[in-house]
Amino acid sequence: MTLRFTSRQLPLATLLGALNVLAFAPFGAWPIQLLTLALLIWRLLKIDSVKQGMLLGWAFGFGWSVCGVYWLYISMHVYGGMPAWITALAVGLLALFVGLHAATAAGLTIWLRRRWSASPAMTALAIFPSLWALSEWVRGWIFTGFPWLVSGYAHTASPLAGYAPIIGVYGLGMIAALIGGCLALLLNKNEQGKLAGIAAIVILLIGVGLHKIDWTKPTGQPISVRLLQGNIAQEMKFDPAKIDQTLGLYKDLISAAPADLIATPETAIPLLQTQLPPEYLPAIAQFARQSGSYIAVGIPITDGPNLYANSVLGFSPNTAENSDASADRPHIYRYDKHHLVPFGEFIPYGFHWFVDLMNIPLGDFTRGAPVQPPFAVKDQWVLPNICYEDLFGEEIAAQLAASASAGHPAATILLNMSNIAWFGDSIALPQHLQISQMRSIETGRPMLRATNTGTTAVIDPHGNVTAHLAPLSRGALAASIQGFTGNTPYILLGNRLLLMLATVLLAITRLSGRQRKTKKE
């Protein structure tokens, strides 16, 4: 049955998208996502216009994005100094762009349903889930990618989490859409709908069983860690009058107590190494030697004129005496951020005018290598990622998979060093923590988080937060962490399994449509 399309349906679709935000941290109401997707799919099954389907998907994606990442307004206006109206326009345009991915999935669903003469069941259970996952996958790399709040992140604590080590976060989005399709068919209240409802329950139960599989195993001895949270307000972080206070704070936090690993947040040292007092980094190196500690410090590094990197320097107990910490000495570890934030860390072509409207220091960094060695900490290997980088699970998985071929030891512990003080006391903090949880589940490795304002935490290989500091507080999180080794299917295959499944489902639907046409003729 085809239903009449009315303008009232667009605000309703926008509301459904906005409600979808409740499925993610800090709310954690993941069933809401399944229900909102079910209602979207149910509506798409009732209309024949590709244009109308795209508009519904666009409204859904816009509501989801604008309510989920509203905190970008805080970074650009409150801390970046951009005029309020331009900031609101920029956030709205971004939400419209992100909504295009949902619009494409919805519109193509109707187009393929008509072109292939697909049944409602094949549309709900094959076409839409495949296109939904593919649209989110594209969102993860087009224009360098912005996969924040893609569907799968809602399921770090749901039964679907068991699928993450196999198929990754985009695969979870496909499975969530598949369950949504089952629920949409259930609304038809017929025998097919009942079977679809049973299938949804089976999918959830399989996820519970998969979550009990240990894809990786402990290796080496546990290490003690101290994760520092300076809680430096963003307006103070790069204030020349407050720089000495910040340097003194982190020097004191680092040297307050020894640990096998001490980690600061991203750019905890807000000056280039050439601008620091000459004794500052050597003092950290000396503490590492005297205490037997390994110290990971977030700091911007310059390698020459107009060459800047967002980096981690690692000091070990064998760091050379009188080291000037120039980042090229053999006993100083260095990691450079590879996946940079558009507008914040690199300026896209033609957008200098936009960045000039904001007061953001160090706005154009150079990229680190895609594969970099981990930091040796006793018999563990710690692989850093800086802030936004843990949003790209396929890149972390690729680093782990490529370690052997590159001659690097495989990392046993992941370390995220972040500064998201740019987003104030908003839901960006728990959302980013949830992203790190997904990386742990996908790779079967613990994740340590050292952040400026939150959330500093320890996450186990199953994605459980085992210890954390309160956001917007100052302190050091002390814990013991066990490294893990081995490969999950996602490390070995990345997103290739998802792409293969989506292709197979679409091919099956195409063949099914041909058979239906043949029977009718």
C-alpha positions in Angstrom: 0.0 0.0 0.0 1.4 3.4 -1.0 0.8 6.3 1.5 0.4 9.9 0.5 3.5 12.0 1.1 2.9 15.2 3.1 5.1 18.1 4.2 4.4 17.1 7.8 6.5 14.0 7.4 9.7 15.9 7.1 9.6 17.4 10.6 8.6 14.0 11.9 11.6 12.4 10.2 13.8 15.2 11.7 12.4 14.4 15.1 13.1 10.7 14.6 16.7 11.5 13.7 17.0 13.8 16.8 15.7 11.0 19.0 18.4 8.7 17.6 21.0 10.7 19.5 19.6 9.2 22.7 20.9 5.8 21.6 24.5 7.0 22.1 26.5 8.0 25.1 25.8 9.5 27.6 22.2 8.3 27.3 22.9 4.7 26.1 19.3 4.0 25.1 20.4 1.8 22.1 17.0 0.3 21.4 15.8 3.7 20.4 18.0 3.5 17.3 16.5 0.2 16.3 13.0 1.7 16.6 13.8 4.9 14.7 15.4 3.0 11.9 12.4 0.6 11.8 10.0 3.6 11.4 12.2 5.1 8.7 12.3 1.8 6.8 8.6 1.2 7.3 7.9 4.6 5.7 10.2 4.0 2.8 8.4 0.8 2.0 5.2 2.8 1.6 6.3 5.4 -0.9 7.4 5.1 -4.5 9.1 8.4 -5.1 12.9 8.5 -5.0 12.8 12.2 -4.3 10.4 11.8 -1.4 12.6 9.0 0.0 15.7 11.2 -0.3 13.9 14.0 1.5 12.9 11.7 4.4 16.4 10.4 4.7 17.9 13.8 4.6 15.6 15.1 7.3 16.4 12.0 9.4 20.1 12.5 9.0 19.9 16.3 9.6 18.1 15.9 12.9 20.5 13.2 14.0 23.6 15.2 13.1 22.6 18.7 14.2 21.5 17.4 17.7 24.4 15.0 18.0 27.3 17.4 17.2 25.8 20.7 18.3 28.9 21.1 20.4 30.9 22.2 17.3 29.2 25.6 18.0 31.0 25.8 21.3 34.4 25.2 19.7 33.9 27.7 16.8 32.1 30.4 18.6 32.9 30.3 22.3 36.6 29.3 21.9 37.3 30.1 18.2 35.7 33.6 18.4 33.6 33.1 15.2 30.5 35.2 14.9 27.5 33.4 16.3 25.4 33.6 13.0 28.3 32.2 10.9 28.9 29.4 13.5 25.2 28.4 13.5 25.2 28.4 9.7 28.4 26.3 9.6 27.0 23.7 12.0 23.7 23.6 10.0 25.5 23.2 6.7 27.6 20.4 8.2 24.4 18.7 9.4 22.9 19.0 6.0 26.0 17.5 4.4 26.0 14.6 6.8 22.3 14.1 6.2 23.1 13.7 2.5 24.5 10.2 3.3 21.2 9.1 4.9 19.4 10.7 2.0 21.4 8.8 -0.5 20.8 5.5 1.2 17.0 6.2 1.4 16.7 7.4 -2.1 18.7 4.5 -3.6 16.6 2.1 -1.6 13.5 3.1 -3.4 15.2 3.4 -6.7 16.7 -0.1 -6.5 13.4 -1.5 -5.1 11.6 -0.3 -8.2 14.3 -1.1 -10.7 14.8 -4.6 -9.4 11.2 -5.3 -8.5 12.3 -6.2 -5.0 9.9 -7.5 -2.4 9.3 -5.6 0.8 11.3 -8.2 2.7 14.3 -8.0 0.4 14.1 -4.2 0.5 14.0 -4.1 4.3 16.4 -6.9 5.0 19.0 -6.5 2.2 18.8 -3.3 0.1 18.4 -0.8 2.9 20.9 -2.3 5.4 23.5 -2.6 2.7 23.1 0.9 1.4 22.9 2.3 5.0 26.2 0.7 5.9 27.8 1.8 2.6 26.7 5.4 3.1 28.2 5.4 6.6 31.4 3.8 5.3 31.6 6.6 2.6 31.0 9.2 5.3 34.1 7.8 7.1 36.5 8.7 4.3 35.0 11.3 1.9 36.7 14.7 2.3 39.0 13.0 4.9 35.9 11.6 6.8 33.6 12.6 9.6 32.2 9.3 11.0 31.3 10.8 14.4 28.1 9.2 15.7 27.7 6.6 12.9 25.1 4.0 13.9 27.4 1.3 15.3 28.8 3.4 18.1 25.4 3.1 19.9 26.2 -0.5 20.5 29.3 -0.6 22.7 27.1 -2.0 25.5 24.3 -3.7 23.5 24.1 -7.3 22.3 25.4 -6.2 18.9 28.8 -5.4 20.4 29.8 -9.1 19.9 29.9 -8.5 16.1 32.3 -5.6 16.3 35.6 -7.7 16.4 34.4 -9.3 13.2 32.8 -6.6 11.1 33.7 -3.3 12.8 31.6 -0.3 13.6 30.1 0.1 10.1 29.2 -3.5 10.1 27.3 -2.9 13.4 25.4 -0.2 11.5 24.4 -2.7 8.9 23.2 -5.2 11.5 21.3 -2.4 13.4 19.6 -1.5 10.1 18.8 -5.2 9.5 17.1 -5.4 12.8 15.3 -2.2 12.0 14.1 -3.9 8.8 12.9 -6.9 10.8 10.9 -4.6 13.1 9.5 -2.7 10.1 8.2 -5.9 8.6 6.8 -6.9 12.0 4.5 -3.9 11.8 2.7 -5.6 8.9 1.3 -8.1 11.4 1.4 -11.0 9.1 3.3 -14.4 9.0 6.3 -12.8 7.3 6.4 -10.1 10.0 6.4 -12.7 12.7 9.3 -14.5 11.1 11.2 -11.2 10.8 10.6 -10.6 14.5 12.0 -14.0 15.4 15.0 -13.2 13.2 15.7 -10.0 15.1 15.8 -11.9 18.4 18.1 -14.5 16.9 20.5 -11.8 15.7 20.6 -10.2 19.1 21.2 -13.6 20.8 24.1 -14.5 18.4 25.6 -11.1 19.4 25.5 -12.0 23.0 27.3 -15.3 22.3 29.9 -13.6 20.1 30.7 -11.1 22.9 31.9 -14.0 25.1 34.7 -14.9 22.6 38.2 -13.8 23.5 39.8 -13.0 20.2 43.0 -11.9 21.9 45.0 -13.2 24.8 47.1 -11.6 27.6 50.8 -11.1 27.0 53.7 -10.1 29.2 53.3 -8.6 32.7 50.8 -5.9 33.6 52.2 -2.4 33.8 51.3 0.4 36.2 50.0 3.6 34.5 49.3 7.2 35.6 47.1 9.1 33.1 47.2 12.8 33.7 44.2 15.2 33.4 45.3 18.8 33.8 41.8 20.3 33.2 43.3 23.4 31.6 40.4 25.6 30.3 40.7 26.1 26.6 40.8 29.9 26.9 43.8 29.5 29.1 45.7 26.8 27.2 47.4 29.0 24.7 47.2 32.3 26.7 50.8 33.6 26.8 50.2 34.8 30.4 49.2 31.3 31.5 51.9 29.3 29.6 54.3 29.1 32.5 51.5 28.0 34.8 50.6 25.2 32.4 54.2 24.0 32.0 54.7 24.0 35.8 51.4 22.1 36.3 52.3 19.2 34.0 55.9 19.1 35.2 54.5 18.6 38.8 51.9 16.1 37.7 54.5 14.0 35.8 57.0 14.0 38.7 54.4 13.5 41.5 54.9 9.7 41.4 56.6 7.1 39.3 54.8 4.5 37.1 55.7 2.2 34.4 53.8 4.5 32.0 52.9 8.2 32.6 50.9 9.8 29.8 49.8 13.4 29.4 47.0 14.7 27.2 47.4 15.9 23.6 49.5 19.1 23.4 49.7 19.2 27.2 52.9 21.2 26.5 51.4 24.0 24.4 54.7 25.3 23.0 57.0 24.0 20.2 60.0 22.2 21.6 62.2 25.1 20.3 60.2 27.6 22.4 60.5 25.8 25.7 62.9 26.7 28.5 66.1 24.8 27.6 65.9 22.7 30.8 62.2 21.7 30.5 62.3 18.5 28.5 65.7 17.4 29.9 64.1 17.5 33.3 61.4 15.1 32.2 64.0 12.8 30.7 65.9 12.9 34.0 62.8 12.0 36.0 62.3 9.0 33.6 65.9 7.8 34.2 65.7 8.3 38.0 62.3 6.8 38.5 62.4 4.1 35.9 59.3 5.5 34.3 58.3 5.7 30.7 56.7 9.0 29.9 54.5 9.9 26.9 54.2 13.7 26.4 51.8 15.5 24.0 53.6 18.3 22.4 53.7 20.1 19.0 57.0 19.6 17.2 58.7 21.6 14.5 61.1 20.1 12.0 61.8 23.3 10.2 60.1 26.5 8.8 56.3 25.9 8.4 56.7 22.2 9.3 54.7 21.4 12.4 53.5 18.1 13.8 51.0 17.2 16.5 53.2 14.7 18.3 53.9 12.4 21.2 57.4 12.2 22.6 58.3 9.2 24.6 61.0 9.3 27.3 62.3 6.0 28.7 64.6 5.2 31.6 67.5 4.8 29.0 66.9 8.3 27.5 70.3 9.7 26.7 71.9 12.1 29.2 71.7 15.8 28.4 69.1 15.1 25.6 67.8 18.2 24.0 64.7 16.2 23.0 64.9 17.3 19.4 62.9 14.2 18.5 65.7 12.7 16.4 67.7 11.1 19.2 67.6 7.3 19.3 66.3 7.0 22.9 63.4 9.4 22.4 60.3 7.8 20.9 58.2 10.0 18.6 54.7 9.5 17.1 53.2 12.1 14.8 49.4 12.4 14.3 48.5 11.1 10.8 44.7 11.8 10.5 44.3 15.5 10.9 41.2 17.5 11.7 40.0 19.7 8.9 40.1 23.4 9.8 41.6 22.6 13.2 44.8 20.9 12.1 44.9 21.5 8.3 43.2 24.0 6.1 41.3 22.6 3.1 42.0 24.3 -0.2 40.0 27.5 -0.5 39.0 27.7 3.2 41.7 30.0 4.6 39.1 32.7 4.9 37.0 30.5 7.1 39.9 29.5 9.4 40.9 33.2 9.6 37.5 33.9 11.3 38.6 31.7 14.2 41.3 32.1 16.8 42.9 28.6 16.5 46.6 28.3 17.1 48.8 25.9 15.0 46.1 25.4 12.3 48.2 23.7 9.6 50.1 20.6 10.6 52.0 18.0 8.6 50.8 14.4 8.6 52.6 11.6 10.2 53.2 8.3 8.5 50.2 5.9 8.2 52.2 3.1 10.0 54.3 4.1 12.9 56.0 1.8 15.5 54.6 1.5 19.1 56.3 2.8 22.2 58.2 0.1 24.1 57.2 0.1 27.8 58.9 -2.8 29.6 57.5 -5.8 27.8 54.4 -4.1 26.5 54.1 -2.1 23.2 51.9 1.0 23.4 50.5 2.5 20.2 49.4 6.2 20.6 46.6 7.8 18.7 45.9 11.5 19.1 42.4 12.8 19.7 40.3 12.5 16.5 42.4 9.6 15.2 40.6 7.0 17.3 37.5 7.8 15.2 39.0 5.8 12.4 39.0 2.2 13.5 40.1 0.9 10.1 43.3 2.9 10.3 44.2 1.6 13.8 43.4 -1.9 12.6 45.6 -1.4 9.6 48.4 -0.2 11.8 48.2 -3.4 13.9 47.9 -5.6 10.8 50.9 -3.9 9.1 53.2 -4.0 12.1 54.7 -7.3 11.1 55.3 -6.4 7.4 56.8 -3.1 8.5 59.1 -4.8 10.9 57.5 -3.3 14.0 56.3 -5.2 17.1 52.5 -5.4 17.3 51.0 -3.1 19.8 49.5 -4.7 22.9 48.0 -1.5 24.4 46.3 1.5 22.7 46.8 5.0 24.1 44.5 7.9 23.2 45.8 11.4 24.1 43.2 14.1 23.6 42.3 17.7 24.2 38.6 18.2 23.6 38.3 21.2 26.0 37.3 22.9 22.7 33.8 21.4 23.2 33.2 22.5 26.8 31.1 20.5 29.2 29.0 18.8 26.4 28.0 15.4 25.3 31.1 15.4 23.1 33.1 14.0 26.1 31.1 10.8 26.7 30.7 10.4 22.9 34.4 10.4 22.5 34.8 7.9 25.3 32.4 5.6 23.6 34.4 5.8 20.3 37.5 4.6 22.3 35.4 1.8 23.7 34.5 0.7 20.2 38.2 0.6 19.2 39.0 -1.7 22.1 36.2 -4.1 21.1 37.2 -4.1 17.5 40.9 -4.8 18.2 40.7 -6.9 21.4 43.1 -4.5 23.1 42.9 -2.2 26.1 42.7 1.5 25.5 44.2 4.1 27.8 42.8 7.6 27.6 44.8 10.7 28.9 42.7 13.8 28.3 42.8 17.5 29.2 39.2 17.9 30.5 37.8 14.3 30.2 37.1 11.6 30.0 40.4 10.1 31.2 39.8 6.4 31.5 41.0 2.8 31.3 39.1 0.5 28.9 39.4 -3.3 28.8 39.6 -5.3 25.6 35.8 -5.9 25.7 35.1 -2.2 25.8 34.3 -1.9 29.5 35.4 1.3 31.3 37.3 -0.1 34.4 38.5 3.2 35.8 38.0 6.9 35.0 38.4 10.4 36.3 35.4 12.8 36.6 35.3 15.2 33.7 36.4 18.8 34.3 38.6 17.7 37.2 42.3 17.8 37.8 44.2 14.6 38.8 46.0 11.5 37.8 44.3 8.2 37.2 46.5 5.3 38.5 45.8 1.8 37.3 47.3 -1.5 36.3 46.9 -2.6 32.8 47.4 -5.9 31.0 48.6 -6.0 27.4 46.9 -8.3 24.9 48.2 -9.9 21.7 46.5 -11.6 18.7 44.3 -10.5 15.8 40.5 -10.1 15.6 38.9 -10.7 12.3 38.5 -7.0 11.9 42.2 -6.4 12.3 42.9 -8.8 9.5 40.1 -7.8 7.2 39.2 -4.2 8.1 36.1 -3.0 6.3 36.6 -5.5 3.4 34.2 -8.0 5.1 31.5 -5.4 5.3 31.9 -4.4 1.7 31.8 -8.0 0.6 28.6 -8.7 2.6 26.9 -5.6 1.3 27.8 -6.6 -2.3 26.5 -10.1 -1.8 23.2 -8.9 -0.3 22.6 -6.5 -3.2 23.5 -9.2 -5.7 21.1 -11.7 -4.1 18.4 -9.0 -4.2 19.1 -8.4 -7.9 18.8 -12.1 -8.7 15.6 -12.4 -6.6 14.1 -9.5 -8.5 14.8 -11.1 -11.8 13.1 -14.3 -10.7 10.1 -12.4 -9.6 9.9 -10.7 -13.0 10.2 -14.0 -14.8 7.4 -15.6 -12.8 5.1 -12.6 -13.5 5.8 -12.9 -17.2 
